[in-house]
Amino acid sequence: MTARHRRGGAAGVARLRLGLVAAVLFAAACMRSGATSPPAPRLRVVVPVASPPYAFDDGGQMVGLEIDFAAELAAALGRRLVVRGAEFGDVIAAIMNGEADLAMAGLTVTRAREAQMAFAEPYLRSGLLALVRREDAGQYPTPESVVRRGHAIGVVRGTTGERAVNERVQSSEVMAYPTAMAAIDELRTRRIDAFVHDAPVAIWFASRDEANIAPILRLLGDEPLAWGMRLGDDALRTQVNAVLARWRSDGTRDRILARWLPYWQRLEAAERRS
């Protein structure tokens, strides 16, 4: 073998070795970039169907306050979001049966519910809110004046609003309706003089008919809203609470609330002054 052939063979071996090294480095880079990594774990969220502003269908797409929160939360946790809808009465069962990881449904934290599921820190300090016709708003300086005046008040049947109004009324007539929309229609047509319901729902309806409906921007009662998860899922609860704490400081929570509940910042400011 000539010196030239020996040099050529050595060069070929060197090129082969360099190629193998490059292949190994490329494979390692792919693994680091996630090209061959397993998919992100799912975050299974159950939301109520047909429950504006929390979650509802808009042209074949689920939208709403809790849908936006769910998307932001999944991204913050590095998990793949899977949303399923359920009737409100079935939301808690979906958590207890292991069909979902998180219930994001405008849930009020109550002792009865805390016996069935764990809750993250409240994302909203809510309560009941009264809606009246805009032309009559000056007659009601406080929400208490709404329930004490002696007129017709609408509520949604079977809700905390119905129970609270019945406990507070003195001479008013309480009329129960199957849905918030039915009560709002009766307010517009003067069959009732006020409507009392969960503050986020009331604000959402008022913001869509500001010419005719006005909220009395003070809360009746204190009803913290929070997301629920399985009892004992401490890891998820810790992660969600950490994200919520960050959202309160960086404005994420307020940004999402402002999209769906335009009056909410004014309401919170009024509550702080009281």
C-alpha positions as CSV (number, residue, x, y, z in Angstrom):
1,M,0.0,0.0,0.0
2,T,1.4,3.4,-0.9
3,A,1.7,6.3,1.4
4,R,-1.0,8.0,-0.6
5,H,-3.4,5.1,-0.1
6,R,-2.6,5.0,3.7
7,R,-3.4,8.7,4.0
8,G,-6.7,8.2,2.1
9,G,-7.7,5.3,4.3
10,A,-6.9,7.2,7.5
11,A,-8.9,10.2,6.2
12,G,-11.9,7.9,5.5
13,V,-11.8,6.5,9.0
14,A,-11.6,10.0,10.4
15,R,-14.6,11.1,8.3
16,L,-16.6,8.0,9.5
17,R,-15.8,8.8,13.1
18,L,-16.8,12.4,12.7
19,G,-20.0,11.3,11.1
20,L,-20.8,9.0,14.0
21,V,-20.1,11.8,16.5
22,A,-22.3,14.2,14.6
23,A,-25.1,11.7,14.5
24,V,-24.9,11.1,18.3
25,L,-24.8,14.9,18.9
26,F,-27.8,15.4,16.6
27,A,-29.8,12.7,18.4
28,A,-29.0,14.2,21.8
29,A,-30.1,17.6,20.5
30,C,-33.4,16.2,19.3
31,M,-34.0,14.6,22.6
32,R,-33.3,17.9,24.4
33,S,-35.6,19.8,22.0
34,G,-38.5,17.4,22.8
35,A,-38.7,15.9,19.4
36,T,-38.6,12.4,20.9
37,S,-40.0,13.2,24.3
38,P,-43.4,12.0,25.4
39,P,-46.4,14.3,25.1
40,A,-47.2,16.7,28.0
41,P,-49.5,15.2,30.7
42,R,-53.2,16.2,30.3
43,L,-55.1,18.7,32.5
44,R,-58.6,17.4,32.4
45,V,-61.0,20.3,33.2
46,V,-64.8,19.9,33.6
47,V,-66.9,23.1,33.0
48,P,-70.7,23.6,33.1
49,V,-72.5,23.8,29.8
50,A,-74.7,26.8,28.9
51,S,-73.5,28.8,31.9
52,P,-72.5,32.2,30.9
53,P,-70.1,33.9,31.7
54,Y,-68.4,30.8,33.0
55,A,-68.7,28.5,30.0
56,F,-71.1,28.4,27.0
57,D,-71.3,27.6,23.3
58,D,-70.6,30.5,20.9
59,G,-71.0,29.4,17.3
60,G,-69.9,25.8,18.0
61,Q,-66.9,26.8,20.2
62,M,-66.8,26.7,24.0
63,V,-65.9,30.1,25.4
64,G,-66.2,31.9,28.7
65,L,-64.4,33.1,31.9
66,E,-63.5,29.6,33.0
67,I,-62.4,28.5,29.5
68,D,-59.9,31.4,29.4
69,F,-58.7,30.6,32.9
70,A,-58.3,26.9,32.0
71,A,-56.2,27.7,28.9
72,E,-53.9,30.0,30.8
73,L,-53.6,27.6,33.7
74,A,-52.7,24.6,31.5
75,A,-50.0,26.7,29.8
76,A,-48.6,27.8,33.1
77,L,-48.4,24.2,34.3
78,G,-47.0,22.9,31.1
79,R,-49.9,20.5,30.6
80,R,-52.1,19.7,27.7
81,L,-55.7,21.0,28.2
82,V,-58.7,18.7,27.8
83,V,-62.0,20.4,28.4
84,R,-65.3,18.5,28.9
85,G,-68.7,20.0,29.5
86,A,-71.3,18.7,32.0
87,E,-74.6,19.8,33.5
88,F,-73.8,21.9,36.6
89,G,-75.2,19.2,38.9
90,D,-72.7,16.7,37.4
91,V,-69.6,18.8,37.7
92,I,-68.6,17.7,41.3
93,A,-69.4,14.1,40.4
94,A,-66.9,14.2,37.5
95,I,-64.2,15.1,40.0
96,M,-65.2,12.5,42.6
97,N,-65.4,9.8,40.0
98,G,-61.9,10.6,38.6
99,E,-63.2,11.7,35.2
100,A,-61.6,15.2,35.6
101,D,-58.7,16.7,37.4
102,L,-60.2,20.2,38.0
103,A,-63.7,21.6,38.2
104,M,-63.8,25.2,36.9
105,A,-67.4,26.1,37.1
106,G,-67.9,29.3,39.2
107,L,-68.2,27.1,42.3
108,T,-69.0,28.7,45.6
109,V,-66.9,27.2,48.4
110,T,-69.3,25.7,51.0
111,R,-68.8,23.2,53.8
112,A,-70.9,20.7,52.0
113,R,-68.7,20.9,48.9
114,E,-65.5,20.8,51.0
115,A,-66.5,17.4,52.2
116,Q,-66.6,16.2,48.6
117,M,-63.6,17.9,47.0
118,A,-60.6,20.1,47.8
119,F,-60.5,23.7,46.7
120,A,-57.7,25.9,45.5
121,E,-57.4,29.4,47.0
122,P,-60.4,31.5,45.8
123,Y,-59.8,33.3,42.6
124,L,-62.8,35.7,43.2
125,R,-64.5,37.1,46.3
126,S,-68.0,37.1,45.1
127,G,-71.5,37.3,46.5
128,L,-75.0,38.3,45.3
129,L,-75.7,41.3,43.2
130,A,-78.9,43.2,42.4
131,L,-79.9,44.3,39.0
132,V,-82.6,47.0,38.4
133,R,-83.9,49.0,35.4
134,R,-81.4,51.8,34.7
135,E,-84.1,54.4,35.1
136,D,-84.8,53.2,38.6
137,A,-81.2,52.8,39.8
138,G,-81.1,56.1,41.7
139,Q,-83.8,54.7,44.1
140,Y,-81.4,52.1,45.5
141,P,-78.4,53.4,47.4
142,T,-77.5,50.0,48.7
143,P,-78.3,46.4,47.8
144,E,-80.2,46.1,51.2
145,S,-82.6,48.8,50.0
146,V,-83.5,46.5,47.1
147,V,-84.7,43.7,49.2
148,R,-86.4,45.9,51.8
149,R,-88.4,48.2,49.6
150,G,-91.6,46.1,49.2
151,H,-91.8,45.2,45.6
152,A,-91.3,42.2,43.3
153,I,-87.8,40.6,43.3
154,G,-86.8,37.9,40.9
155,V,-84.5,35.0,41.7
156,V,-83.4,31.8,40.1
157,R,-85.2,28.8,41.6
158,G,-83.0,26.6,43.8
159,T,-80.1,28.9,44.2
160,T,-78.3,30.6,47.1
161,G,-79.8,33.8,45.7
162,E,-83.4,32.6,46.3
163,R,-82.5,31.5,49.9
164,A,-80.7,34.7,50.7
165,V,-83.5,36.9,49.4
166,N,-86.2,35.0,51.3
167,E,-84.2,35.4,54.5
168,R,-83.8,39.2,54.0
169,V,-87.1,40.4,52.5
170,Q,-89.6,42.2,54.7
171,S,-92.6,43.1,52.5
172,S,-91.3,42.3,49.0
173,E,-92.7,39.6,46.8
174,V,-90.2,37.0,45.7
175,M,-90.7,35.4,42.3
176,A,-88.6,32.4,41.3
177,Y,-87.6,31.7,37.7
178,P,-86.0,28.7,36.0
179,T,-83.1,30.7,34.5
180,A,-81.4,34.0,34.9
181,M,-82.4,34.9,31.3
182,A,-86.1,34.4,32.2
183,A,-85.8,36.7,35.2
184,I,-83.9,39.4,33.1
185,D,-86.7,39.3,30.6
186,E,-89.3,39.9,33.3
187,L,-87.2,42.8,34.7
188,R,-87.2,44.4,31.2
189,T,-91.0,44.0,30.9
190,R,-91.7,45.3,34.4
191,R,-93.1,42.1,35.9
192,I,-90.4,42.4,38.6
193,D,-88.5,45.4,39.9
194,A,-85.2,43.8,40.7
195,F,-83.3,40.6,40.1
196,V,-80.8,39.2,42.6
197,H,-78.3,36.5,41.6
198,D,-74.6,35.5,41.7
199,A,-72.5,38.6,41.0
200,P,-70.5,37.3,38.0
201,V,-73.7,36.2,36.2
202,A,-75.5,39.4,37.0
203,I,-72.7,41.6,35.8
204,W,-72.4,39.6,32.6
205,F,-76.0,40.2,31.7
206,A,-75.9,43.8,32.8
207,S,-72.9,44.5,30.6
208,R,-74.8,43.3,27.5
209,D,-77.8,45.6,28.0
210,E,-76.3,48.7,29.7
211,A,-79.0,51.0,28.2
212,N,-81.8,49.3,30.1
213,I,-80.2,47.4,33.1
214,A,-78.0,48.7,35.9
215,P,-76.2,46.8,38.7
216,I,-76.2,48.0,42.2
217,L,-72.4,47.7,42.7
218,R,-72.3,46.4,46.2
219,L,-72.3,42.7,47.2
220,L,-74.9,41.0,49.3
221,G,-73.0,38.4,51.4
222,D,-69.6,36.8,50.8
223,E,-69.3,33.8,48.5
224,P,-65.7,32.9,47.5
225,L,-65.4,31.2,44.1
226,A,-62.7,28.6,43.6
227,W,-61.7,25.6,41.5
228,G,-62.2,22.2,42.9
229,M,-60.2,19.0,42.6
230,R,-60.0,15.5,44.2
231,L,-59.5,15.3,47.9
232,G,-55.9,14.4,48.6
233,D,-54.5,15.8,45.3
234,D,-52.2,18.1,47.2
235,A,-49.6,18.3,44.4
236,L,-52.1,19.9,41.9
237,R,-53.5,22.1,44.6
238,T,-50.1,23.5,45.4
239,Q,-49.3,24.1,41.8
240,V,-52.6,25.8,41.1
241,N,-52.2,28.1,44.2
242,A,-48.7,29.1,43.0
243,V,-50.1,30.1,39.6
244,L,-52.9,32.0,41.2
245,A,-50.5,33.9,43.4
246,R,-48.4,34.9,40.3
247,W,-51.5,35.9,38.4
248,R,-52.6,38.3,41.2
249,S,-49.3,40.1,41.0
250,D,-48.7,40.1,37.2
251,G,-52.3,41.1,36.2
252,T,-53.3,37.9,34.5
253,R,-56.4,37.4,36.7
254,D,-57.6,41.0,36.2
255,R,-57.1,40.9,32.5
256,I,-59.3,37.8,32.1
257,L,-61.9,39.2,34.5
258,A,-62.1,42.4,32.6
259,R,-62.9,40.6,29.4
260,W,-65.9,38.8,30.8
261,L,-67.0,41.0,33.7
262,P,-66.5,44.6,32.7
263,Y,-67.9,46.0,36.0
264,W,-65.8,43.9,38.3
265,Q,-62.9,46.3,39.0
266,R,-65.5,49.0,39.9
267,L,-67.2,46.5,42.2
268,E,-64.0,45.4,43.9
269,A,-63.1,49.1,44.4
270,A,-66.5,49.8,45.9
271,E,-66.2,46.8,48.3
272,R,-62.8,48.0,49.5
273,R,-64.2,51.5,50.3
274,S,-67.1,50.0,52.3
